[in-house]
Amino acid sequence: MKAEGRVFKYQDNVDTDVIIPARHLTSADPEQLKLHCMEDIDPSFVSRVTPGDIMVAGKNFGCGSSREHAPIAIKASGISLVIASDFARIFYRNSINVGLPIMECPEASEKISDGDIICADFDTGIIENRTTGETYRAAPFPDFIKKIIDCGGLVPYTQSKDKEV
């Protein structure tokens, strides 16, 4: 499993209220949430993001509330991967639950720039910056997390397991 795309770069402590402002939480519909993703920190994000793009951020990405709306909005916007120095733990788990791939890599977080083209291999943890030629190493996904992401999240994964029984 790989992700390749153009980078949208953000700093430390991007909280869930910046990812999807609370005023837009009148719906849990991903198609509605994506329309407002990142609008308070990057008003042009929604008009510039294309399917497969990658989000890179600093420390404590996804801090704030425990709602799943934030990773849902990011995934629905077309982002194929979020790389950060580290994630707020509840955001990390919510991302896996909704099938949004995330990788922790402080070096990549620091060195990758907005607009770079990167490719990340979920099986090896290798992140290649195609713009600069640099490579970084994150922990690869464990098999069970890869299966959850491949299915599109925890609910579809569980439904697929129910069909096996």
Steps between C-alpha positions, in 0.01 A plus 500: 500500500636841403395862491645760266404862472565869549553623855285740698724598794377617841672576829473366857180462703246499218186422696178335393314834509738631233474183294120522499354804678230418756251727322494246215422196714130504427562202272715187519479460122855483359391687186388794714797488738757511218361834384631664817817302568786724618309818410598694814873437454516469119194650330613388154564137601167367372543659159863385462499144638483217249449128563821338618655813652682461831483707817818552705499667841706549812444381854170409665292496181130447570501622859172622642168320497454127462248516217565301182386786276857631458656190341180443302523853354868452411439164333192626313696798369724260308804490727655154470737522799583723794860509623582679825771507759238350731124488538259556784418144604123519452548652152744219418244235593212681334703523179553125493133447587389700194770358271720810474867397473734687735872473565714641779841621380661802667775528236254503209280745687792737540659471156207466257374831360164618374458401135759219505404175330545202726438127486448291812504122518277371780663156494858621552443838667725668242400855409670637190502870422498496120567875495823491703603135465512452878354195671370456852390199700177468696375186671314287245138420570441175686303248293178545697504878445570451128195273484280761671621775264466273194135441593436873539480505880405298803129465420554359149781281636270359768225446244743307279596284797132430575458368145789258555329335796 
